[in-house]
Amino acid sequence: MCGIVGYVGARPALGILMDGLRRLEYRGYDSSGVVLLNGRGLEVAKAPGKLSALEARIRGGDLGGTIGLGHTRWATHGGVSERNAHPHLSCDRRIAVVHNGIVENDAELRFGLRGHRFASETDTEVLAHLIEAFARKLGGHPLRAVTLALERVRGSFALAVINADYPDLLIAARVNCPLVLGLGEGENLLASDVAALLPHTRRVLPLEEGEVAKIDPEGVAVFDRRYNRVRRRPTVVSWRQDRARKGGYAHFMLKEIAEQPQTVAAELAGREGALDDVRLPARVDRVVLAACGTAWHAALAGKTALEELARVPAEAALASELRYGDAPMGRGTLLVAVSQSGETADTLAALRQAREAGARTLAVTNQKGGTLSREADDVLFMRAGLEVGVAATKTYTSQLVCLLLLALHLGRRRGALPRERFRELLKAARRLPGQLERVLSDGTAVAKVARKSARGTDFMYIGRRYNLATAYEGALKMKEISYLHAEGYGAGEMKHGPLALVDSRMTCVAVAPAGRVAEKMLSNIQEVRARGGRVVSVATAGDRLVRAASDEVFEIPACEEMFSPVLAVVPLQLLAYHAAVALGRDVDRPRNLAKSVTVE
């Protein structure tokens, strides 16, 4: 949510900042702005709406300078307007601040800043004035004013500061929001996400909790809460810059759907005998999978696999509920925290709660160097690469594969999964990339159904067992990018209320591949048809019974039941995508949503 980019070096900063903001658009935003320092002081330009509005504002202007900050805002405090857009300035216009997160004691701090003139409704502006107050009082290096100001702040933040009296210096700080430094030659950068840094450097240094940094063209210096110098080696990012380009596809989402055979193959490579460097604990009495949104759907499938293959009690817990609950955890509990970004606020809080209770923690994340990977006891790194579309696609199937592999290896370690069955399932897993290619080849049929269903339709997605997760995820995709009403339900719950929704305007999407609950799913489909509902089914190729009971069928190849969610979700991703395109939606950047939810 929101995006920050900063640059200090010898090159003109404006183009670098604007390119960085474009690469952060997927995070979600409603206004944007830049500030640059030149011989005349701090020059600011900002505008509500898309980046194109900011580009129009600065076109033909004179925003020179080799040091600057850029920001995309996702509104929390104050409406969407030019005056509420970042950057925000101090009274004397010598200090500019950009900020992601929430200042929880904003009202209290404003009250104490008597004599300061506020120009916006935002919580962020109080930071600029608070830093100014300490700078006036103390003098000296601006880093000291920033650190003292932040001691007064409660909340979550990643912020960057530029001071007109120090023309080669940026200051950055973070608490509960991600911020990454990019290390170059004669220039250095900062950003909310490595995507903005890739064109300029692959050497990155993520800030840890409570750290502050000073950044100039010659290097960076990082300090902890007590103002002690921190020394860490930078991380080298392996993602390729071309992953941030559409490559001829109409949208990033469609490109990322099409990449799933490759990303799933990457997840499987080399993981037959061991699961990377994950040290599975000798004692596991219970597994709690903590996640939010799409990651929680992957956790649901993971729960089913852990109970079937490892014979261990497992719970898929919404991290936003777990962190405020009283779930008993301790030694013998394995907390698996699932987050694509590694920065999801609720998931991080759940992981910290589990560690305090003495549980062992394992992160499943796509971000090397992310907070989750640094704080967990062990990490299972996804290999999906950069995902630009806000609606998760390839990262979801990567999460599924990682959790299914975790269940396989834990089952083998616990002696619950016989060696021959373990080998059979691994062999089946290796067929997934080719099977995904076959599913993707049926995209034209999905597009036809999507166009037919896109207007005047509500959607009900139903599934059971492993594919309860698929029903939830399919409905979420439709909601996220088409803005059509869609709900996911356990098919066995239909008689307990949801059947009342069925009529001729309702499209029921039934996820019904072969497996333990196939006959039950067929009965649920027939219930919907008997009440005049239209049924679109996802079924195993050649299943004549499901085809006869359905209006439309998307086929997937025959596979082991535990791997069917990896295949079955792809037609549903395409269904949502084509419906959104037919309705003229902004597929890659849906309204009101952000790629990474880094604040509550």
LINMO-V165806 format. One record per residue. N is the residue number from 1. RES is the residue in one small letter. PHI is phi in whole degrees, 0 to 359 (none if undefined). BURIAL is b if it has 24 or more other C-alpha atoms within 12 Angstrom, else e. Layout:
((N RES PHI BURIAL) (N RES PHI BURIAL))
This chain:
((1 m none b) (2 c 63 b) (3 g 213 b) (4 i 237 b) (5 v 217 b) (6 g 218 b) (7 y 216 b) (8 v 217 b) (9 g 177 b) (10 a 256 b) (11 r 273 e) (12 p 302 e) (13 a 279 b) (14 l 301 b) (15 g 298 b) (16 i 294 b) (17 l 295 b) (18 m 294 b) (19 d 296 b) (20 g 298 b) (21 l 296 b) (22 r 298 b) (23 r 286 b) (24 l 258 b) (25 e 302 b) (26 y 297 b) (27 r 288 b) (28 g 96 b) (29 y 192 b) (30 d 226 b) (31 s 201 b) (32 s 207 b) (33 g 192 b) (34 v 222 b) (35 v 224 b) (36 l 231 b) (37 l 253 b) (38 n 227 b) (39 g 297 e) (40 r 261 e) (41 g 112 b) (42 l 275 b) (43 e 249 b) (44 v 240 b) (45 a 221 b) (46 k 207 b) (47 a 201 b) (48 p 285 b) (49 g 92 b) (50 k 286 b) (51 l 301 b) (52 s 300 e) (53 a 292 e) (54 l 292 b) (55 e 300 b) (56 a 295 e) (57 r 294 e) (58 i 267 b) (59 r 297 e) (60 g 80 e) (61 g 272 e) (62 d 233 e) (63 l 259 b) (64 g 274 b) (65 g 124 b) (66 t 249 b) (67 i 216 b) (68 g 186 b) (69 l 228 b) (70 g 229 b) (71 h 207 b) (72 t 245 b) (73 r 256 b) (74 w 245 b) (75 a 298 b) (76 t 235 b) (77 h 266 b) (78 g 92 e) (79 g 288 e) (80 v 277 b) (81 s 203 b) (82 e 296 b) (83 r 290 b) (84 n 271 b) (85 a 292 b) (86 h 273 b) (87 p 283 b) (88 h 244 b) (89 l 248 b) (90 s 288 b) (91 c 302 b) (92 d 275 e) (93 r 60 b) (94 r 259 b) (95 i 234 b) (96 a 235 b) (97 v 230 b) (98 v 239 b) (99 h 208 b) (100 n 251 b) (101 g 120 b) (102 i 221 b) (103 v 268 b) (104 e 288 b) (105 n 258 e) (106 d 305 b) (107 a 297 e) (108 e 298 e) (109 l 292 b) (110 r 301 b) (111 f 300 e) (112 g 281 e) (113 l 265 b) (114 r 294 e) (115 g 91 e) (116 h 274 b) (117 r 260 e) (118 f 263 b) (119 a 251 b) (120 s 221 b) (121 e 262 b) (122 t 276 b) (123 d 286 b) (124 t 296 b) (125 e 301 b) (126 v 300 b) (127 l 295 b) (128 a 299 b) (129 h 288 b) (130 l 294 b) (131 i 296 b) (132 e 300 b) (133 a 298 b) (134 f 290 b) (135 a 297 b) (136 r 295 e) (137 k 287 e) (138 l 258 e) (139 g 64 e) (140 g 74 e) (141 h 291 e) (142 p 295 b) (143 l 301 b) (144 r 294 b) (145 a 297 b) (146 v 295 b) (147 t 295 b) (148 l 292 b) (149 a 298 b) (150 l 290 b) (151 e 296 b) (152 r 270 e) (153 v 262 b) (154 r 250 e) (155 g 139 b) (156 s 240 b) (157 f 200 b) (158 a 234 b) (159 l 220 b) (160 a 227 b) (161 v 230 b) (162 i 233 b) (163 n 236 b) (164 a 297 b) (165 d 276 b) (166 y 229 b) (167 p 288 b) (168 d 236 b) (169 l 224 b) (170 l 245 b) (171 i 238 b) (172 a 226 b) (173 a 206 b) (174 r 211 b) (175 v 216 b) (176 n 65 b) (177 c 225 b) (178 p 287 b) (179 l 207 b) (180 v 235 b) (181 l 265 b) (182 g 251 b) (183 l 259 b) (184 g 244 b) (185 e 252 e) (186 g 70 e) (187 e 199 b) (188 n 217 b) (189 l 224 b) (190 l 217 b) (191 a 196 b) (192 s 288 b) (193 d 209 b) (194 v 298 b) (195 a 304 b) (196 a 284 b) (197 l 264 b) (198 l 303 b) (199 p 293 b) (200 h 243 b) (201 t 196 b) (202 r 251 b) (203 r 269 b) (204 v 232 b) (205 l 227 b) (206 p 290 b) (207 l 285 b) (208 e 270 b) (209 e 304 b) (210 g 79 b) (211 e 275 b) (212 v 235 b) (213 a 217 b) (214 k 248 b) (215 i 231 b) (216 d 224 b) (217 p 298 b) (218 e 269 e) (219 g 166 b) (220 v 231 b) (221 a 230 b) (222 v 246 b) (223 f 228 b) (224 d 272 e) (225 r 299 e) (226 r 266 e) (227 y 70 e) (228 n 272 e) (229 r 292 e) (230 v 250 e) (231 r 239 e) (232 r 219 e) (233 r 282 e) (234 p 290 e) (235 t 263 b) (236 v 261 e) (237 v 277 b) (238 s 267 e) (239 w 300 b) (240 r 272 e) (241 q 299 b) (242 d 291 e) (243 r 295 e) (244 a 270 b) (245 r 245 b) (246 k 284 b) (247 g 61 e) (248 g 91 e) (249 y 279 e) (250 a 292 e) (251 h 217 b) (252 f 300 b) (253 m 300 b) (254 l 295 b) (255 k 300 b) (256 e 286 b) (257 i 298 b) (258 a 291 b) (259 e 279 b) (260 q 296 b) (261 p 302 b) (262 q 287 b) (263 t 290 b) (264 v 293 b) (265 a 299 b) (266 a 295 b) (267 e 295 b) (268 l 275 b) (269 a 299 b) (270 g 74 e) (271 r 251 b) (272 e 286 b) (273 g 272 e) (274 a 210 e) (275 l 256 b) (276 d 51 b) (277 d 257 e) (278 v 291 b) (279 r 263 e) (280 l 292 b) (281 p 295 b) (282 a 293 e) (283 r 243 e) (284 v 226 b) (285 d 265 b) (286 r 199 b) (287 v 240 b) (288 v 243 b) (289 l 259 b) (290 a 254 b) (291 a 195 b) (292 c 227 b) (293 g 59 b) (294 t 304 b) (295 a 298 b) (296 w 292 b) (297 h 296 b) (298 a 299 b) (299 a 297 b) (300 l 300 b) (301 a 294 b) (302 g 299 b) (303 k 302 b) (304 t 299 b) (305 a 293 b) (306 l 297 b) (307 e 288 b) (308 e 286 b) (309 l 267 b) (310 a 259 b) (311 r 54 b) (312 v 233 b) (313 p 301 b) (314 a 222 b) (315 e 225 b) (316 a 263 b) (317 a 253 b) (318 l 294 b) (319 a 300 b) (320 s 294 b) (321 e 268 e) (322 l 301 b) (323 r 293 b) (324 y 251 e) (325 g 264 e) (326 d 232 e) (327 a 296 e) (328 p 288 e) (329 m 220 b) (330 g 183 e) (331 r 297 e) (332 g 102 b) (333 t 265 b) (334 l 252 b) (335 l 265 b) (336 v 257 b) (337 a 262 b) (338 v 248 b) (339 s 203 b) (340 q 305 b) (341 s 282 b) (342 g 74 b) (343 e 231 b) (344 t 297 b) (345 a 302 b) (346 d 293 b) (347 t 291 b) (348 l 298 b) (349 a 296 b) (350 a 295 b) (351 l 297 b) (352 r 295 b) (353 q 297 b) (354 a 294 b) (355 r 295 b) (356 e 297 e) (357 a 278 e) (358 g 93 e) (359 a 284 b) (360 r 278 b) (361 t 235 b) (362 l 228 b) (363 a 263 b) (364 v 244 b) (365 t 211 b) (366 n 262 b) (367 q 247 b) (368 k 290 b) (369 g 89 b) (370 g 292 b) (371 t 300 b) (372 l 300 b) (373 s 292 b) (374 r 279 b) (375 e 262 b) (376 a 283 b) (377 d 293 b) (378 d 221 b) (379 v 225 b) (380 l 252 b) (381 f 280 b) (382 m 291 b) (383 r 238 b) (384 a 283 b) (385 g 74 b) (386 l 297 b) (387 e 243 b) (388 v 268 b) (389 g 302 b) (390 v 297 b) (391 a 284 b) (392 a 293 b) (393 t 228 b) (394 k 292 b) (395 t 288 b) (396 y 293 b) (397 t 293 b) (398 s 295 b) (399 q 299 b) (400 l 304 b) (401 v 297 b) (402 c 300 b) (403 l 289 b) (404 l 293 b) (405 l 294 b) (406 l 302 b) (407 a 298 b) (408 l 300 b) (409 h 287 b) (410 l 291 b) (411 g 298 b) (412 r 292 b) (413 r 295 b) (414 r 278 b) (415 g 78 e) (416 a 273 e) (417 l 244 b) (418 p 302 e) (419 r 303 e) (420 e 295 e) (421 r 293 e) (422 f 303 b) (423 r 293 e) (424 e 301 e) (425 l 291 b) (426 l 296 b) (427 k 298 e) (428 a 295 b) (429 a 298 b) (430 r 293 b) (431 r 277 b) (432 l 301 b) (433 p 302 b) (434 g 295 e) (435 q 294 b) (436 l 297 b) (437 e 302 b) (438 r 293 b) (439 v 296 b) (440 l 294 b) (441 s 290 e) (442 d 260 b) (443 g 296 b) (444 t 295 e) (445 a 295 e) (446 v 296 b) (447 a 299 b) (448 k 296 b) (449 v 295 b) (450 a 299 b) (451 r 296 b) (452 k 291 e) (453 s 263 b) (454 a 290 b) (455 r 246 e) (456 g 67 e) (457 t 230 b) (458 d 259 b) (459 f 238 b) (460 m 238 b) (461 y 255 b) (462 i 232 b) (463 g 196 b) (464 r 223 b) (465 r 54 b) (466 y 302 b) (467 n 264 b) (468 l 299 b) (469 a 300 b) (470 t 295 b) (471 a 297 b) (472 y 298 b) (473 e 291 b) (474 g 300 b) (475 a 295 b) (476 l 297 b) (477 k 300 b) (478 m 296 b) (479 k 297 b) (480 e 300 b) (481 i 249 b) (482 s 260 b) (483 y 65 b) (484 l 274 b) (485 h 286 b) (486 a 214 b) (487 e 228 b) (488 g 257 b) (489 y 221 b) (490 g 290 b) (491 a 300 b) (492 g 289 b) (493 e 265 e) (494 m 302 b) (495 k 289 e) (496 h 267 e) (497 g 146 e) (498 p 301 b) (499 l 300 b) (500 a 296 e) (501 l 279 b) (502 v 286 b) (503 d 205 e) (504 s 292 e) (505 r 266 e) (506 m 260 b) (507 t 260 b) (508 c 261 b) (509 v 259 b) (510 a 255 b) (511 v 264 b) (512 a 226 b) (513 p 285 b) (514 a 299 b) (515 g 157 b) (516 r 301 e) (517 v 249 e) (518 a 300 b) (519 e 295 e) (520 k 296 b) (521 m 295 b) (522 l 299 b) (523 s 297 b) (524 n 294 b) (525 i 299 b) (526 q 294 b) (527 e 300 b) (528 v 292 b) (529 r 298 b) (530 a 296 e) (531 r 253 e) (532 g 82 e) (533 g 279 b) (534 r 269 b) (535 v 240 b) (536 v 247 b) (537 s 245 b) (538 v 254 b) (539 a 221 b) (540 t 291 b) (541 a 309 b) (542 g 89 e) (543 d 282 b) (544 r 287 e) (545 l 291 e) (546 v 294 b) (547 r 299 b) (548 a 292 e) (549 a 267 b) (550 s 243 b) (551 d 280 b) (552 e 220 b) (553 v 225 b) (554 f 254 b) (555 e 267 b) (556 i 236 b) (557 p 296 b) (558 a 298 b) (559 c 205 b) (560 e 299 b) (561 e 304 b) (562 m 294 b) (563 f 264 b) (564 s 297 b) (565 p 298 b) (566 v 294 b) (567 l 275 b) (568 a 291 b) (569 v 286 b) (570 v 296 b) (571 p 301 b) (572 l 285 b) (573 q 298 b) (574 l 292 b) (575 l 299 b) (576 a 296 b) (577 y 300 b) (578 h 290 b) (579 a 296 b) (580 a 296 b) (581 v 297 b) (582 a 299 b) (583 l 268 e) (584 g 75 e) (585 r 282 b) (586 d 275 b) (587 v 299 b) (588 d 283 b) (589 r 227 b) (590 p 296 b) (591 r 298 b) (592 n 68 b) (593 l 243 b) (594 a 231 b) (595 k 293 b) (596 s 234 b) (597 v 266 b) (598 t 264 b) (599 v 227 b) (600 e 295 b))
